[in-house]
Amino acid sequence: MINLIREPLIFEISSPGKTGTRLPALDVPEKLEVLEGLAVREDIEGFPEVSETEITRHFTRLSQMNYCVDFGFYPLGSCTMKYNPKINEKVAALNSLAGVHPLAPEKLAQGNLELMKTLEKLLCEITGMDAVSLQPAAGAHGELTGMMLIRAYHEAHGNPRKYVLIPDSAHGTNPSSAHICGYTVKEIKSNEKGTISLEDLAREMNEEVAALMVTNPNTLGVFESEICEIAEIVHARGGFVYMDGANLNALTGIARPGEMKVDVLHLNLHKTFSTPHGGGGPGSGPVAVKKILEPYLPLPVIEEKEGRYYLNYNRPQSIGRVKSFYGHFLVMLKALAYILTLGPAGLREMTEIAVLNSNYIRKSLEGVYHLKYDSPTLHECVFSDKFQKESGVSNLDISKRLLDYGLHPPTMSFPLIVHGALMIEPTETESRRDLDLFIEAMKAIDREARENPDLLRTAPHITYVRRLDEVQAARNPVLRWENK
Ligand SMILES: *Cc1c(COP(=O)(O)O)cnc(C)c1O
């Protein structure tokens, strides 16, 4: 990973006339007559000219400067950064599937439609819900879609309502999705166990509230064991329970949100079902609903009649399209390959190991790092920098120092209810050996915090890029390369 030679920009290694390919001499006119007089480029200013060796080495070196899940452990809490089996990529690259045009007529896309329908059915079974739309492009987009379904239902029943209740431990996308959907967010404070208090909820819940958005297990990794009572309180006043299903890696094969009286949830195929993510996508955030919300699902809906698949656009109550075409088809394929490879027993085992791995880390680092909430946790655990703060070392310093150990840092400063949070989610794909390497590094960093805090405050020391001035980067981003 580590390369101390400064890698120049590709523009800096360019020299005129160099090329990576040799093309035969043209046997056609260089410029088409019909284009004469039109705005056709004569050349591209500053276009880099390099040899094949140079371009290969340049991009290979750049790839070595980054960290990726194929390189090592990626403990980002809430992100479920699991290893993506290569078979998934192979399936998604099959030309017979990937090469189908999104506007191909239904009869030429029967295989693609069947695979999407199969995934919908599997997700219904996994979640215990009645219907699924695969359209949303990511988790946050699924949340927005789910909230639009809730709004459409309330509007159809005479009053869209005003408020959405969200616990203070929620992912930031929850309040923004509710807000974009035209709702005012009311925060519910977590109790000392880190969960929703039934009394607080009952106090806030009334006929003005459209829905409760709840993450289960929540972002502390704690299971909301009173979820059915929570749902009853919300339902009694005509509200809906929206579940943020990004943490399904803790439930799959063991517990189903549909049986927890949840009305609508989104899934992150790019988390729970192994599709690689980071760097901005593409992802896929299917929305699963109970029958009551099904009429409002986005258009089109895939239907099946006598073994033929078709797209139904004739659904007058639908909220309409939320994504061009049918969503990110290749991401769906990877998730489908993953689900079918593991099968029901494999999915259950995935969850069990994810929970075991997280608890192994929690127990191993207990006492070394501070745990604000000591409720039992599922697939992730949240420590804080409280003990290390006594030596003047913060969660940022700890994270930066981990880079020197060749490890990616955990999620930092989230959830907001844990000050100086270090949120760790190992996933089931890490071996005991890799977990131990991480645990030993975290313990070594704690010792360094007491013995040599400056070492941490100036970390990282051996990475290609040292500590960045994040304020400067945010205020004055350099987004354009100037050819000097
Ligand atoms: C990741 C995540 C989201 C948002 O998903 P995106 O695909 O990044 O939009 C929402 N809620 C929780 C709890 C998450 O972990």
The ligand as an SDF file (V2000), in Angstrom:
LIG
                    3D

 15 15  0  0  0  0  0  0  0  0999 V2000
  -25.5740    3.5260    5.1740 C   0  0  0  0  0  0  0  0  0  0  0  0
  -26.7360    3.8900    5.9510 C   0  0  0  0  0  0  0  0  0  0  0  0
  -27.7680    4.6610    5.3880 C   0  0  0  0  0  0  0  0  0  0  0  0
  -27.6890    5.3120    4.0190 C   0  0  0  0  0  0  0  0  0  0  0  0
  -27.4080    4.4360    2.9610 O   0  0  0  0  0  0  0  0  0  0  0  0
  -26.7310    4.9920    1.6390 P   0  0  0  0  0  0  0  0  0  0  0  0
  -26.7550    3.8450    0.6960 O   0  0  0  0  0  0  0  0  0  0  0  0
  -25.3410    5.4180    2.0070 O   0  0  0  0  0  0  0  0  0  0  0  0
  -27.5390    6.1510    1.1430 O   0  0  0  0  0  0  0  0  0  0  0  0
  -28.8860    4.9110    6.1580 C   0  0  0  0  0  0  0  0  0  0  0  0
  -28.9800    4.4430    7.4080 N   0  0  0  0  0  0  0  0  0  0  0  0
  -28.0110    3.6990    7.9860 C   0  0  0  0  0  0  0  0  0  0  0  0
  -28.1960    3.1890    9.3890 C   0  0  0  0  0  0  0  0  0  0  0  0
  -26.8500    3.3970    7.2800 C   0  0  0  0  0  0  0  0  0  0  0  0
  -25.8820    2.6760    7.8450 O   0  0  0  0  0  0  0  0  0  0  0  0
  1  2  1  0
  2  3  1  0
  2 14  2  0
  3  4  1  0
  3 10  2  0
  4  5  1  0
  5  6  1  0
  6  7  2  0
  6  8  1  0
  6  9  1  0
 10 11  1  0
 11 12  2  0
 12 13  1  0
 12 14  1  0
 14 15  1  0
M  END
$$$$
